Amino acid sequence: MELESRIESIKTKALKKIERAAKVGNIKEISYFTEIVEEINRIADELKKFEAKIDEIEKRFPSDTTQETESKQTAPTGTAPQKNRVVKSPTPKASNTIAIVDLEKERRRSFIKEIRTFDINLIYINEIVYKTEKDNIIGIPYSIENASTPNEWNITLPFSDYDFIVCICERKNSEILHFVFPDDFIKSYINALSRTDDNNMKFKIIDVDNKQYLKMQDDSNINISMFLNDLESLIYI
């Protein structure tokens, strides 16, 4: 959709401005473009609401198959009665994407609320990227366990100079795992991670016998069990 592309383009430009400003410590520019990102996110959220409403309206229309069946069931007198056919109700347009986005937002909100108990207050930059009161940048991507391959999570995160990355991984039973990667770990392995076509970093996390690993681009596995739910380490950022 053209409008969605324009929204994403504006957001990407603003995020790049924020990234550059963060590297040189330009608080004024960070604040200015953060407001733009927040506004464009609000517009995107409203767009999703409109799309959901349109889906609901579309569901009110009976399918052509249903109408055809009803017509045959009310055949004129004198004609042979038609056998009733079982007609499946039109499958609702599942808003799976919207549901997952909402779930992601809720899990991230819960995490931000939880770390406030350590007197850590995060400042919004965009849905995934935040900064601390000390202007450290923290990425907070989310993934739910793969339906086809259990104990596996595929996460993408825009490439940037992060001070911390917290990967929120959710099991199918709703158990939440937080992997808290500090600056030194990120710098050691960031270039060994796979990338998407648009240069986003790919985090593939797997769980084998209750031990967790991060899969590298060369298919090697790095043990990340020590970073599991290590929220207290965030007090140093």
N, C-alpha and C positions, 0 to 999 in steps of 0.2 A: 504494500500500500504506500502511495506516494507520501502521505502525511506522516506515516510512521518513519519513513526513510528520512524525511526532513528533521523530525524530532531527534532521531538517533544521530544525525549529522551534527546538529547543533550541540547536542550533549557531548559528543566526541571532541569537538573543537574546544568546548569549555573545559573539559577534563584535561586536555593537553595544556591549556593555559594554566590550569591549577598546578599541574605537575611541574611545569617550568618555573612557576612562581614559588612553589615549595622548595625547589632546589636552591634558589637564591634568597629565600627568606622574605619574599615580598608579601607581607600579610595583607596589604590593601588589595592587591590583585586576587589573592586567594579568596578573600571575602567577597569581592565583586563577582567573580565567576562562579563561586559557590552559590550565590543567590540565583544566578542564571540556571545552574543545574537543578536547584530545588524547584524553581518555577517550571522548568521543562518537565521535571518528574511529575509535578502536579498535573500538568497538561496530559502527560502520558497515562496517568492513573484515570483521569476523567475519560480519556478516549477508550480505555478498557471497559469502563462502566457503560459507556454508550454501546460498545460492541456487544456486551452481555445483554443489555436491554433489547437490542435488535435481534439477538439469538432467541430471546424469550418470545418476542413477537412472531418470529418465523415459526416457532413451534406450535402456534395457535392454528396454523393452516393445516387441514387434513391432507394426507398424501393423495396423489392421483389414484393409487391402488385402492385406497379406502373408499374414495368417491365412486369408483367403478363398481366395487362390491355392493355398496349401498344401492346403486342404481339397479343392479341385477336382482337384488333382494326385493325390490318394490316393482316387480314386473307387472304389466297390464293384465287384467282379467282375461282368461281364455288362452293364455300362453302357458307353456309348461313351466312349472316353478323351477327356479335355479337352485342348485345345491349350494348350501352355505359354504363359503370358503373361509378358512382361518387366515385372517389378515393380521400380520404383525404391525404393531403400532410403530409409527415412524420413530427411528432411533433419535433421541435428543442429541443435539450437537453438544457433546461433552466439552465443558470448559476446562479441560485438563491443564492446559498451559496456564490459564488464569489461576486455577486452584494451586498449582505448584508455586507460582509467583507469590501468591498470598501466604502460602505455608513458609516459603523462604523468608519473607518479610517478618513473619511472626517469630520464626526461630532466631532471626538476627536481633529482633527487638528484645527477646528473652535473654539472649547472650549479653547484650549491652546493659540490660537491667541487672543481670547477675554480677558483672564485674564492677558495678557501682559499689558493691559491698567492700571492694578493695580500694575505694576512693578513686576509681578510674572513671573519668568522664570523657566520652568520645564526642567529637564534633563532626557533624555530617558533612561529607563532601559529595558523595553520591550513594546509591543503594549498596554498593560493595566497599567503597573506600571511605575511611574516616581518618581523623587525625586526633592526637592527644592534645592536652593543654600545653605540652612542651613542643608542639608542632611535629611530633613523630607521626609518620604515615603508617596506617595499618589497613591491610586488605582482609575482608571477611567474606569469602565465597562460601557457597552452600551447595550440597548435593544430597540427594536421597539415594539409598541403596539400589543398585541396578536390579530390575525385575528378572532379567534373563540370566544374570551372573551374580548370585548372592555374594555378600562380603566384599563388594567392590563398589567404589565411588569414583566417578569421573567429574573433575572440577576444572573450570577454566577461570582465569583471572587476568585482567589486562596487565600487560607488562609495565612495570614501574619500579621505582627505587623504594621498596618497602622497608620499614624498620621492623615490622612484625607482620606475619600472616597467620590468621586463624581460620582453618578449614573446618566448617561445621558439617559433619556427616551424620545423616539420619538413617537408622536401620528401619526395615519395614515394620518392626514392632514399635516404632516411635522412640526407641532409645537414641539419645543424642551423644555424639562423640565430638569433642573439640580437640583439634590438633594445633598446638600453639608453636609456630616456628619462629625462632628469634632471628635477629639480623645476621649473626655469624653463620647460621645454618643456611639461610637464604642465599647469602653471597657464595657459599661453598658449592651449592648445587643448582643455582638458578639457570646456569648455562647448559646444564645437563638435562633439563626438563624438555619434554616435547613441546612444540608450538603449534597453534592453529594457523590457518592460512593468513589470518589478520594479525598474527604475532602475539596472540594471547597465550599465556602460559597454561600448560595442561598438567594438572595434578591427578595422577591415577593412584588411588590409595586402595590397598588390598588387605584383608584380614585373613591370616593363615594360622590356625591353631592358637587363636587369641593373641597373636602378635601381629602388629600392623607394620606395613611396609609402603614406601613410596617408590613407584616404578619409574626408572629413568628412561631416557630416550634410547639407550643401548640395551634396554630390557633387563638391566640389573635392578636389584631391589635394595633399598636403604631402609634399615630398621628405624622406625619413627615412634616406637612404643613409648619411649621416654618423654615424648611431647604430648601424650594423650592426657587431656583434661588438666594440663599444667597451667591453670589460670593464674596462679599466684606469681608466675614469672612476669606477668604483665605489669606488676607494680613498679618495675624498673623502667618502663617506657615513659 
